[in-house]
Amino acid sequence: MEVKLTQILNIAQEVVLNARLRKMLTMVTVVILTLFAPATASANEPAGTASEKTLHHSEIAQRKASTAQEYRTLPVTGKNSGKSDCTEVRRNLKKLREAGQKQAVCFEWKTPKNRAPRKGVTAPSVVDDAVWCTSIGKNQVYLTRNSICSAHDVIMLVVDTATDIILGKAYGLLEQEIDTKNTSTEFSEYMKFTLVESDVIADLITVRVEATCSLDKSCKQDTEPWGTPRPITVGTSIDGTWTRSWTDNTGNKPFLITYDLVVEIAGSIATTGWGGDKEQFDGQFYVRCDNEVSKYAGCVAPDFTPTFEISDEYYAARAFIGATQENMSTHPGWENHGKPLHRESSAEEEEDNRKVICKDGSFTANPDTPDATCDEYPFARSKESGRNFGVTSGAECQQYWVEAEMIGGQEYLILFNNGDDVPASAKCGRASMPSSHNTGVGGELGRKTVKWRLLENDPYWVDAGASDES
């Protein structure tokens, strides 16, 4: 049977009015998510007839579905390395001259003015993208849960130590990409250095990169092809891949990878660093390996905060979580509005949280909720559970329930709440929720915990379609 949008809204309005008369309730939130599969479909409805209802989902639900970012951008940190930084080198020309050095090479981590992007002008392309983030932007670090990527410009100046005159300038592009696997303790890094421009008069320019992934023996790293100086000319590139592995298999181990770029121009050798303390991109090439999640050890980029998107399959639970995020003044887990949730890895703490919110004796399943269970948000397996913020009974939470209603011959799950029972100051939300939706979300969170290798106190966002619209 085909049901028009106006019919759904009229029937929904009648359901609401009846609910008000029958239960003397103020219905603040009614979510009829026809975008998702109904609880019971009509046997006579041909496949595909739900498309009209799907098209108007936003009109019915009055919610915006947000999409988790595919990557995140880390803030710029650190500064030019003190190693051969041009400001520092030119400040100490006298010492260099007295040491018998006629010229010095120094570095600036920035884009040359003639290649800086200008409004309405596209910067000239000099090389094909070697890593996934080059086309996104340069001179910043981008990451996903399993990759760290950067493409940064570096200027090399040759300075006369007697006159402080710049004898020549070269410009290079350094691209790098670290890739991890959540089921392997081995991770790799591809790096490419391109000498884009140079007016330096020199018979030979060589480049070498030194990388350190651990000061102890917990990280095994090969040195080729960057271990020895390699000659380079304008318009050419040097590239290669490091293979690294965590040598231990117990607990977890963080690896802060640091680098030194060593360049020789006309007999003068200079070094600049990045990734290290107080250097450019300070602390941003950070990999963590562990054997604490699932039966496999693996590695991730833990600075990436993932987003747990509540599946449309569990639309009633999604509606409950989204409503709680909107109605609580702290907006827990709602990106750009509140703070992320953090994993609670202790099963004992998780059960203690659940005992306070759902097992304290104050919960009564709504008789109109099919296969009712007690659902809570923030999750019991998060540090943001109401118990951790002084809640001593689930009765203190915002209260919601789900009812099954027949609309146009189909059964839909509708989320209700009593307006007086959703105070913004509440530290949690509690709902009478169908078991399949409650356990479905819990199972998905468990699988994401493994995929993202979320350890104790690791942050994550929750996307349940919460809307800025009133």
Secondary structure by P-SEA (a helix, b strand, c coil): ccccaaaaaaaaaaaaaaaaaacccccccccccccccccccccccccccaaaaaaaccccccbbbbbccccccccccccccccccaaaaaacaaaaaaaccccccccccccccccccccccccccccccccccccccccccccccccccbbbbbbbbbbccccccccbbbbbbbbbbbbbbccccccbbbbbbbbccccccccbbbbbbbbbccccccbbbbcccccbbbbbcccccccbbbbbbccccccbbbbbbbbbbbbbcccbbbbbbcccccccccccbbbbbbcccccccccccccbbbbbcccccaaaaaaaaaaaaaaccccccccccbbbbbbbccaaaaaaaaaacccccccccccccccbbbbbcccccccccccccccccccccbbbbbbbbbcccbbbbbbbbcccccccccccccccccaaaaaaaaaaaaaaaaaaccccbbbbbbbccccccc
